[in-house]
Amino acid sequence: MISNNRKLVDALIKKGVNIPNPSTVEIGEETDLDLISSQGVIIHAGCKIFGEKTLIMSGVELGARSPVTINNCQLGRNVDLKGGYFEESTFLD
């Protein structure tokens, strides 16, 4: 049986999000996948995405150097979070 997390990650991959190591990525069930762009988005190994208010625009790259965890964050176009924990934060283009 495939876990719900795996279904969410697979849905993002089908949408066009680049997830090089999908088995290490965690997506919260409350996260609205329609608020995650597919254009140029890269989610690296170990990243975690939570929050019903999370928004990820095109060109965002998460976790290029170390895992990133975001919770209810809004990420504008081409934001690059290389590592860390972010909650209730907004990063503009």
Residue, then its C-alpha position, 0 to 999 in steps of 0.5 A: m500500500i502506498s502511503n499518503n505522503r508518497k501519493l502527494v509527492d507523486a502528484l507533485i512530480k506528475k505536475g512537473v515539480n523536479i524532486p530528485n530524491p522523492s522518497t526523502v521528501e515529506i508533504g503535509e496532508e493539509t498542503d494545497l498542491d494547487l498552490i505549488s507551481s510546477q514551472g522550474v520548482i526543485i525540491h531537494a532531498g530531505c525537504k518538508i513542506f507543511g501548511e494550508k497557507t503554503l504557496i510556492m511560485s515558479g522557479v523556487e529551489l528548496g534545499a540545495r545545500s541542506p534540507v529545508t522545512i517550510n510551514n505556512c510560507q509564501l515563496g515568490r518567484n525564483v526564491d532559493l532557500k538553501g537550508g533551514y526552517f521557516e514558519e509563517s514567513t513570506f519571501l518576495d521575488 
